[in-house]
Amino acid sequence: MFELYDSGYTTPFEQLIACLISIRTLDETTVPVAEALFARARTPRAIAALETSEIDHLIRTSSFHERKAGQIRDIARQVEESYAGELPCDAETMMGFAGVGLKCANLVLGIACGVPRVSADVHVDRITNRWGYVQTRSPEETSRSLEEKLPQKYWVEINRLCVPFGKHICTGRLPKCST
């Protein structure tokens, strides 16, 4: 998400669609898949005009691409029809779309909207619990707990820092804690 933002995909809509693509998909796949979709269509109007099968073809290397293709088209249509093509920076609105949960809503708010939120994915959840900084049972609980405890200036940044650390060092299986 951060890499896409740095590459110019900065609107809340682009970030939301990229986050939806990223669910259960490796970052190494997410970025080129999102770029391929956005090379064909970047706006809600342009994506809504595509056939679901074309969206599916463009995102086919992401996990659950068939379901995501329909969700992406539906979100684009809803944003175009209900919000004149401008996705509002509102968590409830975003989580009202099929397939969008707290993690994606918080990432979009933090990255594209400048609204500080903690987006705790599996890496943020695992790492902060291993450190003993929080004692939670789910990424959603971790988001809430970190927002109570962590200084606000780190709310967005903790995701940017913990994800690569969790992917390469503090892994779920065979963690390399000694390094």
Secondary structure, 3 states (H helix, E strand, C coil): CHHHHHCCCCCHHHHHHHHHHHCCCCHHHHHHHHHHHHHHCCCHHHHHCCCHHHHHHHCCCCCCHHHHHHHHHHHHHHHHHHHCCCCCCCHHHHHCCCCCCHHHHHHHHHHCCCCCCCCCCHHHHHHHHHHCCCCCCCHHHHHHHHHHHCCHHHCCHHHHHHHHHHHHCCCCCCCCCCC
